[in-house]
């Protein structure tokens, strides 16, 4: 079992207990996990409130905060991971870090710049099916762009699950899908 240094980014809901629980699960599997708080302690109960905080802070500032949190660790060869919005941020950082060892996306992806390079970067995405924030057409195009960039991509879809189905405190929660996600994700991390 290989141990990884993981930077795990929270969703638009903020650094909620489910993110800490996920980090604890990863630590119990032998990984070092860092969980930056990009919202300065604020959490929300609704997507709308979370998006309002995201918009108030701004995408550039969120990325700056994420880079500031992960840059001191990047020489170790990080695994970037995140939930929904955090997945989008993790993807941006992983594609900009030539030492990245992996990218674990839970419920979210991001645009890919033309000419982006992710040579042999292992990428795993876990997503609801259907997911209003990650529609099929988008995911198909995303997959092709990631492959073109050189990433080794696996997508796991969970029929009938809600968007952030790994958070037990949200209405989207799906216990079976969440357990399947963690089982597969831990295997992915062990192989890095």
Helices and strands as residue ranges (DSSP letters): E 5-9, H 17-28, E 32-34, H 47-57, H 59-71, G 74-76, E 79-83, H 85-96, E 102-106, E 122-129, H 136-148, E 152-159, H 175-191
